[in-house]
Amino acid sequence: MIHQYQNNGYNIVLDVNSGAVHVVDQEAYDVIEVLNRMNEDHTVETLKSPETAEALKKELGEKYSEKDLLDILEAVTELTEQGRLFTKDIYEGFIDVVKQRKTVVKALCLHIAHDCNLACKYCFAEEGEYHGRRALMSYEVGKKALDFLIANSGTRRNLEVDFFGGEPLMNWQVVKDLVAYGREQEKLHDKHFRFTVTTNGVLLNDDIQEFINKEMDNVVISLDGRKEVNDRMRPFRNGKGSYDLIVPKFQKFAKSRAGKDYYVRGTFTRNNLDFSEDVKHFADLGFDQMSIEPVVGAEDEPYAIRKEDLPKIMEEYDKLAVEMIRRHKSGEDFNFFHFMIDLEGGPCVAKRLSGCGSGTEYLAVTPWGDFYPCHQFVGNEKFLLGNVDEGILNTDIRDEFKCCNVYAKEKCRKCFARFYCSGGCAANAYNFSGDICGAYDIGCELQKKRIECAIMIKAAEEEQKNEEE
């Protein structure tokens, strides 16, 4: 499968199955487009056939010389011989192995607090209640969750625990106690916990900051961008905006991380489709690690993104990509999560095919100890997997998630992005199609655009590197 597109003056050809990226001139771009249209499954033999050369001359002979066309065809044939163009899909043959592989639990999302001190208008967790009741996780429940993770992690040494909410800092003592317990267990079981926390920053202070910097491998801090944007969607319950309180805390906190992982995580809605301005605002505030996610909401919500918004959003991603290139050249770099892409390595085959591992390797734990496939399924009893006392009871649901992969999703099969997004979010697919193997169409379109921009940025960086050499 070949995917071609033009962005910011670059002609880009992606060989989907090998992951090879080619930046070409217009003539080569046109030749590959014709070849791909003729046959998506070219072999070296078909490329070398006289019929292929004749078809090329017929299609492009008035635009380019015969010699140039044949030279490009020869180069394309050589790339195909090398396995870098028109490659075959070798991954589908592995899918049964991926589905049948023995999985271990390696990560938990601990809902340390089903309560929040903000009233964000788009919150899928209903201000922390998750379709249920307000509650704080007890130390005993959290301890059992960590014990479950250790017992079900097999030989895997590195384990991940995210303290999530609601707002985790509303149950801070239990967070600290669980980290201490985890550190004790590391020594006993030869494990290593990678703790993370997601916070809105309202309760952040010097003591909490010091503890986080000592114990947390990554921190997600929530901010939506410019003051008017943030305060419209992330107010306190009395309606007052949160920007003025949290931004100084976040700026101080980011500096204190001293190169350790953190990122500012925002959400853009229909109210701020010019979200590239919010990302630039993050950078201007001094943050260098950031993400701003498209809101996911029911179509009848006034803030929800609709199909007619897509052209504007695509334009914003393009603007943001160009701005990142500009800032890179001037030494003002920042990382934007959705534009971070590894074209040389990337995840293992199982990850490429089946994604985040929700429901199998990754579980969410409610304050009272119930297991769900991930935080977005919490509260939907259909997806209740078990609990910290009895373990996984609903193995049918677990097995359904185990079989969720890019080849089980019809829309993924012919999508160029499938090995980058790994089929996307199962929760969004279920919420919009009724099936975890379905698709959230708007999300798919945005994901494809982000991947295109990310590859283009890599092309620009490579060009700059060659110019400097």
CORURGI-V944270 format. One record per residue. N is the residue number from 1. RES is the residue in one small letter. PHI is phi in whole degrees, -180 to 180 (* if undefined). PSI is psi in degrees with one decimal (NA if undefined). OMEGA is omega in degrees with one decimal (none if undefined). Layout:
n & res & phi & psi & omega
N & RES & PHI & PSI & OMEGA
N & RES & PHI & PSI & OMEGA
This chain:
n & res & phi & psi & omega
1 & m & * & 133.7 & 177.8
2 & i & -115 & 136.8 & 171.3
3 & h & -123 & 126.1 & -179.6
4 & q & -120 & 142.7 & 174.3
5 & y & -160 & 162.5 & 178.8
6 & q & -121 & 131.8 & -175.9
7 & n & -151 & 127.4 & 175.3
8 & n & 54 & 35.3 & 177.9
9 & g & 87 & 0.3 & 179.5
10 & y & -102 & 136.5 & 173.0
11 & n & -99 & 110.4 & -171.0
12 & i & -115 & 133.0 & 177.3
13 & v & -122 & 119.1 & 179.3
14 & l & -108 & 122.1 & 171.4
15 & d & -88 & 105.9 & -167.2
16 & v & -62 & -44.4 & -171.9
17 & n & -75 & -28.7 & 177.7
18 & s & -96 & -21.7 & -175.8
19 & g & 83 & 2.3 & -179.4
20 & a & -70 & 136.6 & 179.2
21 & v & -116 & 131.6 & -179.9
22 & h & -123 & 127.6 & 172.9
23 & v & -103 & 118.0 & -168.0
24 & v & -127 & 167.8 & 174.3
25 & d & -82 & 175.4 & -173.8
26 & q & -64 & -37.4 & -178.2
27 & e & -64 & -48.4 & 178.9
28 & a & -64 & -37.5 & 178.5
29 & y & -60 & -44.6 & -179.4
30 & d & -67 & -39.8 & 179.7
31 & v & -63 & -46.8 & -179.0
32 & i & -64 & -36.7 & 178.1
33 & e & -61 & -43.0 & 179.2
34 & v & -67 & -44.5 & 179.6
35 & l & -61 & -42.1 & -179.2
36 & n & -67 & -36.9 & 177.9
37 & r & -67 & -35.1 & 178.9
38 & m & -67 & -41.5 & -173.9
39 & n & -162 & 114.7 & 179.3
40 & e & -73 & -14.8 & -175.7
41 & d & -118 & 49.2 & 179.1
42 & h & -60 & 142.3 & 168.9
43 & t & -113 & 170.2 & 176.6
44 & v & -58 & -38.2 & -178.4
45 & e & -64 & -45.2 & -179.5
46 & t & -67 & -33.6 & 179.2
47 & l & -69 & -32.0 & -179.4
48 & k & -84 & -7.7 & -175.6
49 & s & -71 & 146.6 & 177.9
50 & p & -59 & -31.2 & -179.1
51 & e & -62 & -38.1 & 180.0
52 & t & -66 & -45.1 & 179.1
53 & a & -61 & -41.9 & -179.6
54 & e & -66 & -40.6 & 179.3
55 & a & -64 & -39.6 & 177.7
56 & l & -62 & -46.7 & -179.6
57 & k & -62 & -37.1 & 179.6
58 & k & -65 & -41.3 & -176.9
59 & e & -78 & -39.8 & -170.2
60 & l & -120 & 5.8 & -174.8
61 & g & -63 & -30.3 & 179.5
62 & e & -78 & -18.7 & -176.4
63 & k & -98 & -36.8 & -176.8
64 & y & -131 & 157.3 & -179.5
65 & s & -72 & 155.6 & -179.7
66 & e & -62 & -40.6 & -179.5
67 & k & -61 & -46.1 & -179.5
68 & d & -62 & -41.7 & 179.7
69 & l & -62 & -43.9 & -178.5
70 & l & -70 & -33.8 & 176.8
71 & d & -65 & -42.2 & 179.2
72 & i & -67 & -41.2 & 178.3
73 & l & -60 & -39.3 & 178.5
74 & e & -65 & -40.9 & 179.0
75 & a & -66 & -40.5 & 177.5
76 & v & -63 & -41.3 & 179.0
77 & t & -63 & -40.8 & 179.0
78 & e & -64 & -42.7 & 177.6
79 & l & -63 & -36.5 & 178.2
80 & t & -67 & -39.9 & 176.3
81 & e & -62 & -33.9 & -178.3
82 & q & -82 & -4.4 & -179.3
83 & g & 78 & 32.1 & -178.6
84 & r & -121 & 3.0 & 178.6
85 & l & -156 & 143.1 & -178.0
86 & f & 52 & 40.6 & -179.8
87 & t & -81 & 156.3 & -179.5
88 & k & -85 & 155.0 & 177.1
89 & d & -80 & 108.8 & 178.9
90 & i & -96 & -8.0 & -172.1
91 & y & -79 & -31.8 & -177.0
92 & e & -61 & -29.8 & 178.4
93 & g & -68 & -17.5 & 179.8
94 & f & -91 & -5.7 & -167.3
95 & i & -65 & -34.9 & 177.6
96 & d & -65 & -37.0 & 177.5
97 & v & -65 & -42.0 & 180.0
98 & v & -64 & -43.8 & -179.2
99 & k & -67 & -33.3 & -174.8
100 & q & -94 & -4.3 & -176.3
101 & r & -64 & 148.9 & 177.8
102 & k & -79 & 119.2 & -179.9
103 & t & -99 & 152.7 & 174.5
104 & v & -123 & 155.4 & 176.6
105 & v & -80 & 126.0 & -177.4
106 & k & -123 & -8.7 & -176.9
107 & a & -150 & 142.2 & 175.5
108 & l & -128 & 142.0 & 170.8
109 & c & -105 & 102.6 & -176.9
110 & l & -86 & 115.2 & 176.4
111 & h & -80 & 80.4 & -172.4
112 & i & -68 & -23.7 & 179.4
113 & a & -147 & 116.6 & 168.1
114 & h & -93 & 63.7 & 178.7
115 & d & -164 & 155.6 & -177.4
116 & c & -151 & 151.5 & 178.2
117 & n & -100 & 4.9 & 171.1
118 & l & -115 & 167.9 & 178.7
119 & a & -130 & 61.5 & -177.7
120 & c & -62 & 131.7 & -170.4
121 & k & -71 & -23.6 & -178.5
122 & y & -100 & 6.6 & -169.9
123 & c & -62 & 118.4 & 177.7
124 & f & -70 & -17.1 & -178.4
125 & a & -92 & 8.3 & 177.3
126 & e & 52 & 56.4 & -178.8
127 & e & 57 & 33.7 & 175.4
128 & g & 97 & -8.1 & -173.6
129 & e & -82 & -23.9 & 179.2
130 & y & 51 & 52.8 & 176.6
131 & h & 61 & 17.1 & -177.1
132 & g & -135 & -116.1 & -176.3
133 & r & -132 & 157.7 & 175.2
134 & r & -72 & 138.2 & -178.9
135 & a & -164 & 153.4 & 173.0
136 & l & -114 & 137.5 & 179.1
137 & m & -69 & 135.4 & 176.2
138 & s & -82 & 159.9 & 176.3
139 & y & -59 & -39.0 & -177.9
140 & e & -63 & -43.2 & 178.1
141 & v & -65 & -44.9 & 179.0
142 & g & -61 & -39.6 & 178.2
143 & k & -62 & -44.1 & 178.2
144 & k & -63 & -36.2 & 178.6
145 & a & -64 & -43.5 & 178.0
146 & l & -66 & -38.2 & 176.3
147 & d & -62 & -41.8 & 178.0
148 & f & -61 & -43.9 & -178.8
149 & l & -62 & -45.9 & 178.8
150 & i & -61 & -46.0 & -175.6
151 & a & -68 & -25.9 & -175.7
152 & n & -109 & 15.6 & -178.0
153 & s & -97 & 1.1 & 177.8
154 & g & 58 & -135.0 & -179.1
155 & t & -89 & 0.0 & -179.5
156 & r & -67 & 129.3 & -177.4
157 & r & -90 & -43.3 & -175.4
158 & n & -87 & 120.3 & -177.2
159 & l & -121 & 150.1 & -176.6
160 & e & -120 & 136.7 & 177.1
161 & v & -135 & 121.6 & 177.9
162 & d & -108 & 125.6 & 174.2
163 & f & -86 & 118.7 & -167.2
164 & f & -132 & 169.0 & 178.6
165 & g & -146 & -150.6 & 17.4
166 & g & 35 & -148.8 & -179.1
167 & e & -119 & 108.3 & -175.3
168 & p & -59 & -30.7 & -176.7
169 & l & -69 & -11.0 & 174.9
170 & m & -74 & -9.1 & 178.1
171 & n & -132 & 46.5 & -167.5
172 & w & -65 & -38.4 & -178.0
173 & q & -62 & -39.2 & 178.6
174 & v & -68 & -37.0 & 175.1
175 & v & -57 & -50.3 & -178.7
176 & k & -61 & -42.9 & -178.8
177 & d & -65 & -37.9 & -180.0
178 & l & -71 & -35.7 & 175.1
179 & v & -62 & -43.8 & 178.8
180 & a & -62 & -42.9 & 178.3
181 & y & -63 & -43.3 & 178.7
182 & g & -60 & -41.2 & 179.6
183 & r & -64 & -35.5 & 176.4
184 & e & -64 & -43.8 & -176.7
185 & q & -70 & -27.9 & 177.6
186 & e & -54 & -46.1 & -176.2
187 & k & -68 & -35.5 & -176.6
188 & l & -76 & -29.6 & -172.0
189 & h & -118 & 7.8 & -177.7
190 & d & 54 & 51.1 & 176.7
191 & k & -120 & 163.4 & 172.9
192 & h & -133 & 123.5 & 178.8
193 & f & -91 & 130.9 & 171.3
194 & r & -105 & 101.7 & -177.1
195 & f & -90 & 140.8 & 174.4
196 & t & -135 & 161.8 & 178.3
197 & v & -143 & 143.1 & 176.0
198 & t & -115 & 122.2 & -173.5
199 & t & -139 & 150.0 & 173.9
200 & n & -87 & -5.4 & 171.8
201 & g & 83 & -4.9 & -175.5
202 & v & -59 & -40.8 & -176.2
203 & l & -97 & 4.3 & -178.3
204 & l & -62 & 130.9 & 176.5
205 & n & -142 & -178.2 & -174.7
206 & d & -63 & -40.6 & -178.9
207 & d & -66 & -44.2 & 178.8
208 & i & -65 & -42.5 & 178.6
209 & q & -59 & -44.3 & -179.7
210 & e & -62 & -43.6 & 179.8
211 & f & -65 & -45.2 & -180.0
212 & i & -60 & -43.7 & -178.5
213 & n & -67 & -25.9 & 178.1
214 & k & -82 & -38.3 & -167.3
215 & e & -113 & -21.2 & -172.7
216 & m & -99 & 125.1 & 179.9
217 & d & -74 & -27.8 & 178.7
218 & n & -149 & 149.9 & -179.2
219 & v & -137 & 132.8 & 174.7
220 & v & -108 & 121.2 & 179.4
221 & i & -113 & 132.3 & -169.5
222 & s & -97 & 122.1 & 178.2
223 & l & -157 & 137.0 & -174.5
224 & d & -96 & -3.2 & 177.2
225 & g & 125 & -135.1 & -178.7
226 & r & -57 & 153.2 & -174.6
227 & k & -53 & -48.1 & -176.5
228 & e & -66 & -32.9 & 178.3
229 & v & -70 & -50.5 & -178.8
230 & n & -60 & -47.2 & -172.6
231 & d & -72 & -22.0 & 177.1
232 & r & -70 & -37.4 & -174.6
233 & m & -107 & -16.5 & -176.2
234 & r & -125 & 61.5 & 178.9
235 & p & -88 & 166.6 & 166.1
236 & f & -72 & 172.6 & -177.7
237 & r & -68 & -18.4 & 176.6
238 & n & -88 & 4.1 & 177.0
239 & g & 93 & -10.9 & -179.6
240 & k & -74 & 142.6 & -178.9
241 & g & -70 & 157.8 & -176.4
242 & s & -104 & -10.2 & -171.8
243 & y & -56 & -52.1 & -173.0
244 & d & -63 & -30.0 & 179.5
245 & l & -78 & -44.2 & -168.9
246 & i & -89 & -29.1 & -175.1
247 & v & -61 & -48.3 & 177.1
248 & p & -59 & -37.3 & 178.0
249 & k & -64 & -43.4 & -178.7
250 & f & -67 & -38.5 & 178.6
251 & q & -63 & -44.5 & 177.3
252 & k & -63 & -42.7 & -178.6
253 & f & -64 & -45.7 & -178.6
254 & a & -59 & -42.1 & 178.0
255 & k & -64 & -36.3 & -176.7
256 & s & -72 & -18.1 & -178.4
257 & r & -70 & -21.9 & 173.3
258 & a & 50 & 51.4 & 176.7
259 & g & 89 & -7.9 & 177.2
260 & k & -75 & 159.0 & -173.3
261 & d & -68 & 133.9 & 169.7
262 & y & -160 & 160.9 & 163.6
263 & y & -154 & 148.5 & 174.9
264 & v & -82 & 128.7 & -176.2
265 & r & -120 & 115.3 & 178.4
266 & g & -113 & 172.8 & 175.5
267 & t & -131 & 128.9 & 173.5
268 & f & -104 & 148.0 & -176.7
269 & t & -127 & -173.3 & 177.6
270 & r & -65 & -17.2 & -179.7
271 & n & -78 & -19.9 & 178.2
272 & n & -139 & 65.1 & 177.5
273 & l & -67 & -14.1 & 173.7
274 & d & -87 & 46.0 & -170.5
275 & f & -66 & -15.8 & 176.6
276 & s & -61 & -29.1 & 176.7
277 & e & -67 & -32.2 & 177.9
278 & d & -72 & -37.7 & 176.4
279 & v & -65 & -43.7 & 177.3
280 & k & -62 & -34.7 & 177.3
281 & h & -64 & -41.7 & 174.9
282 & f & -55 & -49.2 & -177.5
283 & a & -63 & -40.8 & -179.5
284 & d & -68 & -24.9 & 176.0
285 & l & -77 & -9.6 & 178.5
286 & g & 106 & 2.1 & 178.1
287 & f & -82 & 140.2 & 179.5
288 & d & -122 & 2.6 & 175.7
289 & q & -129 & 118.7 & -171.6
290 & m & -154 & 162.6 & 175.5
291 & s & -152 & 145.2 & 169.3
292 & i & -136 & 118.9 & -170.6
293 & e & -98 & 146.3 & 172.5
294 & p & -70 & 134.9 & 178.2
295 & v & -63 & 145.4 & 174.1
296 & v & -116 & 113.3 & -177.1
297 & g & -151 & 162.6 & 178.4
298 & a & -61 & 146.1 & -174.1
299 & e & -60 & -25.0 & -178.3
300 & d & -83 & -4.3 & 176.1
301 & e & -76 & 134.1 & -177.1
302 & p & -63 & -25.3 & -178.7
303 & y & -89 & -9.4 & -172.7
304 & a & -68 & 144.4 & 176.9
305 & i & -77 & 136.1 & -179.2
306 & r & -118 & 166.4 & -177.2
307 & k & -57 & -37.6 & -177.7
308 & e & -70 & -11.7 & 177.7
309 & d & -84 & -12.3 & -172.6
310 & l & -58 & -45.3 & 179.7
311 & p & -57 & -42.0 & 179.1
312 & k & -65 & -42.0 & -179.7
313 & i & -65 & -42.1 & 178.2
314 & m & -60 & -41.3 & 178.5
315 & e & -62 & -39.4 & 179.7
316 & e & -67 & -39.8 & 176.5
317 & y & -62 & -40.4 & 177.1
318 & d & -62 & -45.5 & 179.5
319 & k & -61 & -41.7 & -178.9
320 & l & -66 & -41.3 & 179.7
321 & a & -62 & -44.0 & 178.8
322 & v & -64 & -40.1 & 178.5
323 & e & -64 & -38.9 & 178.5
324 & m & -65 & -38.9 & 177.1
325 & i & -64 & -43.0 & 179.7
326 & r & -61 & -46.1 & -177.7
327 & r & -69 & -32.3 & 177.1
328 & h & -62 & -43.0 & -179.6
329 & k & -66 & -30.4 & -178.1
330 & s & -95 & 5.8 & 177.7
331 & g & 78 & 18.9 & -179.9
332 & e & -110 & 45.5 & -173.2
333 & d & -60 & 148.0 & 163.3
334 & f & -145 & 155.4 & 178.2
335 & n & -100 & 130.3 & 174.4
336 & f & -111 & 119.4 & -169.7
337 & f & -50 & -44.6 & -175.3
338 & h & -75 & -10.8 & 177.6
339 & f & -104 & 8.4 & 177.3
340 & m & -88 & 118.4 & -175.4
341 & i & -143 & 139.7 & 179.6
342 & d & -107 & 108.6 & -177.7
343 & l & -92 & -5.4 & -177.2
344 & e & -108 & -31.0 & -179.3
345 & g & -122 & -89.8 & 178.9
346 & g & 86 & -179.3 & -176.4
347 & p & -72 & 166.1 & 178.1
348 & c & -68 & 170.4 & -176.3
349 & v & -58 & -43.7 & -178.3
350 & a & -60 & -41.1 & 179.3
351 & k & -68 & -40.4 & 179.0
352 & r & -60 & -32.8 & -175.1
353 & l & -92 & -29.9 & -170.9
354 & s & -125 & -0.5 & 168.9
355 & g & 80 & -143.4 & -164.8
356 & c & -73 & -15.2 & -179.6
357 & g & 86 & 14.1 & 179.0
358 & s & -58 & 140.0 & 178.5
359 & g & 84 & -12.6 & -179.5
360 & t & -127 & -66.5 & -178.3
361 & e & -93 & -17.5 & -176.0
362 & y & -130 & 128.9 & -177.7
363 & l & -134 & 152.2 & 172.0
364 & a & -103 & 145.2 & -178.5
365 & v & -123 & 124.1 & 179.7
366 & t & -77 & 167.1 & 179.4
367 & p & -57 & -27.3 & -179.8
368 & w & -99 & 5.7 & 168.6
369 & g & 100 & 11.4 & 176.3
370 & d & -80 & 146.2 & 176.9
371 & f & -99 & 136.1 & 171.6
372 & y & -132 & 160.9 & -177.1
373 & p & -60 & -35.1 & 173.8
374 & c & -164 & 176.4 & -174.2
375 & h & -63 & -27.3 & -177.5
376 & q & -78 & -13.0 & 176.3
377 & f & -95 & -9.8 & -176.8
378 & v & -58 & 131.7 & -179.4
379 & g & 99 & -17.1 & 176.7
380 & n & -93 & 102.6 & -172.0
381 & e & -61 & -21.9 & 177.7
382 & k & -60 & -26.8 & -175.5
383 & f & -107 & 16.7 & 176.6
384 & l & -70 & 117.8 & -173.4
385 & l & -93 & -30.2 & -176.0
386 & g & 162 & -151.5 & -178.6
387 & n & -156 & 171.1 & -174.6
388 & v & -69 & -19.5 & 179.7
389 & d & -84 & -36.9 & -173.8
390 & e & -112 & -7.7 & -179.4
391 & g & 82 & -157.6 & -179.7
392 & i & -81 & 119.4 & -179.1
393 & l & -106 & -38.3 & -177.7
394 & n & -92 & 78.4 & -176.3
395 & t & -70 & -21.9 & 178.2
396 & d & -64 & -42.2 & 177.7
397 & i & -65 & -44.2 & 178.1
398 & r & -58 & -43.8 & -179.0
399 & d & -69 & -31.5 & 176.4
400 & e & -64 & -41.9 & 177.7
401 & f & -69 & -32.5 & 179.4
402 & k & -65 & -29.5 & -179.4
403 & c & -92 & 1.4 & -179.5
404 & c & -82 & 115.0 & -176.9
405 & n & -155 & 175.4 & -173.4
406 & v & -66 & -21.1 & 178.5
407 & y & -90 & -14.4 & 174.3
408 & a & -85 & -12.2 & -178.7
409 & k & -105 & 111.2 & -173.9
410 & e & -57 & -39.6 & -177.5
411 & k & -72 & -19.1 & 179.8
412 & c & -81 & -26.7 & -170.6
413 & r & -56 & -38.2 & -177.5
414 & k & -111 & 23.4 & -179.1
415 & c & -100 & 130.6 & -178.0
416 & f & -66 & -22.3 & -173.5
417 & a & -88 & -1.1 & -166.6
418 & r & -60 & -34.6 & -178.0
419 & f & -84 & -3.8 & 175.5
420 & y & -99 & -41.5 & -179.2
421 & c & -94 & -13.0 & 177.3
422 & s & 58 & 29.7 & 177.1
423 & g & 97 & -4.6 & 176.0
424 & g & 76 & -167.1 & -173.5
425 & c & -83 & 123.3 & -179.8
426 & a & -66 & -35.4 & -179.4
427 & a & -67 & -44.5 & 177.3
428 & n & -64 & -39.9 & 177.7
429 & a & -60 & -44.8 & -179.1
430 & y & -67 & -43.8 & -176.2
431 & n & -66 & -27.6 & -176.9
432 & f & -106 & -15.7 & -180.0
433 & s & -126 & -11.1 & -178.3
434 & g & 82 & 10.2 & -174.7
435 & d & -149 & 129.7 & 179.1
436 & i & -66 & -17.9 & 176.3
437 & c & -97 & 12.9 & 174.8
438 & g & -89 & -152.5 & -177.6
439 & a & -148 & 151.5 & 170.1
440 & y & -104 & 99.2 & -166.2
441 & d & -60 & -43.0 & 179.2
442 & i & -63 & -43.3 & 178.0
443 & g & -60 & -38.5 & 179.1
444 & c & -63 & -45.0 & -179.5
445 & e & -62 & -41.0 & 179.8
446 & l & -68 & -38.8 & 178.6
447 & q & -62 & -43.8 & 179.7
448 & k & -61 & -41.5 & 179.1
449 & k & -64 & -41.7 & -179.6
450 & r & -63 & -39.2 & 178.2
451 & i & -65 & -42.2 & 177.6
452 & e & -60 & -44.2 & 179.1
453 & c & -65 & -41.4 & -179.1
454 & a & -62 & -42.7 & 179.1
455 & i & -67 & -40.2 & 178.5
456 & m & -61 & -41.4 & 178.4
457 & i & -61 & -41.6 & 176.5
458 & k & -60 & -40.5 & 178.6
459 & a & -63 & -42.1 & 179.7
460 & a & -66 & -40.9 & 178.7
461 & e & -64 & -40.1 & 179.0
462 & e & -66 & -39.8 & 177.9
463 & e & -62 & -44.4 & 179.9
464 & q & -63 & -40.8 & 179.0
465 & k & -61 & -42.7 & 179.7
466 & n & -66 & -36.5 & 178.3
467 & e & -66 & -36.8 & -179.3
468 & e & -72 & -27.5 & 179.2
469 & e & -79 & NA & none
